[in-house]
Amino acid sequence: MQIEIEDYEDVATGELLSLPELQLSLLSRDALYTASLEPAVRQKVEKLDEQLLRRSAEVRTFLSSYGSPDVIFSEHPPQRWWWHLPRIATGRMQVNLKERTVNFEGKTYTY
């Protein structure tokens, strides 16, 4: 899982370089979502989640150069909120990291 953490860390903390690179990093977050993680690794992922959430407006701006940011990656379920950063940036989707919930279109999802 070290490679996935490093890939996810790239998008959470690094420069946004390309759409394929962003997609790879978010796929790595998917892998971390489904993995059984040691507590220390889980804490690292949670810190990266916080950092990524703070970048939601930046990611929205980045994605807008490729098309409608609300449409790109919209096929992913709300529970995988990291694919929906443009919606988070505009307030259409809210994420509570401590409770591990996502609010979107009047529904609450857990992840």
N, C-alpha and C positions, 0 to 999 in steps of 0.2 A: 504493500500500500504506500510505500515511500514515494514511488514515482507519481502516484495519483495526488498525494499531498503536495508535492512540488509543482505539479501541473496546476492544481487548484490555487496554490499560493501565487502563481504567476498572474492569474486574473484578479485575485483579491488585493494584491499589493503592487503589481508591476505595470508597465506600460502596455496599453492596448494596441497591439500591432496589426492584427488581421482578424477577419471573421472566422476563418478556420482555427486559428489559435484560441480564440474565445470559445468556440464550440468544443475543442479538445479539453480545455480547462473545465467547462461545465459538464462534460461527459465524465471527467475525473471526479467531479463532485457527486455525480450520480453513483459512481462506483463506491465512493465513501459512504453514501446514504444507505446502500444495501449491505455494506460490510459489517462484520462484528469487530468493533474497534476497542483497543485497550483504553482505559480511562485517560491516560496522558495524551494519546492520539486524538481521542474524542474532544478533549479540551482544546487542542491545537486547531481542529476543524471548527469548533465553535468560535474561536477567536478570528479565524479566517472568514467565517460567516459574517461576523460583526463588521469586519473591514470591507467585505464585498457589499454589504448593505449600504455602507456609507458612500460607496462609489456608484450607487444606482443611477444618479443623474448623469454622471460621466459616461456610464455604459449606454444610457439612452441616447446621449448625443453622438457617441461613437457609432451605434447601430443605425442612427438616422442617415448616415452617409451610404448605407446599403439598401435603404428602403424604409418602409413604415416600421418604426421600432416596436409598435404594439403587435405587429403581425409576425415579425421574425421570432422564431422559436415558440410561437403561441400554441403549438400542438402538444406541448408538455403539460401534464396535470398541475394544478395549483400547489399540490403538496411539494412539488419540486420547484419551489419559489425562485431558486437561483436562475432559472430560465426566464423569469418574468421581471427582471430588473426595471425595464421601462415602465411597467405598470406600477411598480413600487415607487419609482421616482415621481410619478404623477399623483400618487395617493390612491389609485384605483385598487391597489392590493396592499394589505398591511401584513407584516410579519412580526410575530412575537417570539423572539429566540428563546427566551426563558421558558415560556409555556409550550414552545414548539407548535405554534398554531399559525395558520394563514387565513386571513379574511379576504374574501373576494366575491363580489357580486352577491352580497347578502348571506353568504354561506361561510362557515368556519370549517377548516380542514386541519387535521393534525398530521405531522410528519415525523 
